[in-house]
Amino acid sequence: MRNKHHAQLQPLQTLDFKDKKDKLLHDEIVRVQKELIKKQGEIDQHANDKRSLTKLNREFDILKHELDDLLKTLFYLGNNDSLIPLIKEMYETN
């Protein structure tokens, strides 16, 4: 069952690349996203090595959490992030 309490959608946040704070936030999001892509490649390469996968998955989860925090900052979500349904939940069948 889908969560009936949806956050009111806000307009997309635009970045002002002349603003140092916005530029730094953007650059940090890009950096973490690139690290996540690289880490996923490493996970794929070590698919049959449980010891390596444990470490790589932990590192991936840390990066994912870091990206989530940056996106919360970008979109001013705070604790309201949990109110936004995941796409997979929106299209799930019971």
N, C-alpha and C positions, 0 to 999 in steps of 0.2 A: 504494500500500500504506500502510495506516495505521501510525502510530508505535506500536510495541508497548510502549513505555516510558511509561506514563501515571502522572502524579503522583497520589498518593492524594488524593481529594477531601476538602477540609476544610469544616467547617460555615461557612455564610456569616458574614462579619464583621458584627456589629451596631455601630452608632454610638451613642455616648452624647452627645446634643446638649447636655448640661450640661457635658461635658468640652470645654474650649476647643480642644484639639488635634483632636479628632474633628470638631467643628463647622467648624473652619477647613479641614480636609481635605475634608469634604463640600462646603463652599461653593466650594472651588477646583475640584473635580470638576464641579460644576454650571456654574461659569463657563466652563470649557474646553469642556464639552459644548455649551453655548449658542453659543460662538464657532465650534465645528465646524459646527453646523447653519447658522449665518449664512454661514460660508465656503462651504459646499456650495451654498447659494442663489446666492452670487456666482458660483461656478463654473458653475452651470446657466445663469445669465444671460449669461455670456460664452463660451458653448459654441463660438461661431464665431470667437473672437478668440484665436489661438494665443499671442500675446505676453502677453495678460492671463492666459490659462490657465496658462502656465508659472509665473508669479509666484503665482497663487492656489493652484495645486496644491502648490507648495513650502510656502506658508504653511499649507495644510491638513495636509501631512505633519508639519510641526513641531508643530502643535497635537495631532495624533493621537499623536505620540511623547510629548508632555507628558501627555496623558490616560493613555496606557499606563503611564507611570511612576507617576502618581498611583494608578492601580488596583493596581499591584504593591505600592505602599505600603499601601493599604487592606487588601489580602488577604494581605499578608506573603509575596508570591510570590518575590521576589528573582529568581534565575536560573532557578527552576523553571517560570516562565511558559512557556518554550518546550516544556515537556513536556506541556502541556495541549493536546489536539488542537482545531483549529478545527472548528466545526460543519460547515462545508462539506466538510472532510476526512472527517468521520465518516459522511457520507451519500454520498460520492463512489462512483461505480461504476468498475470497472476496464475 
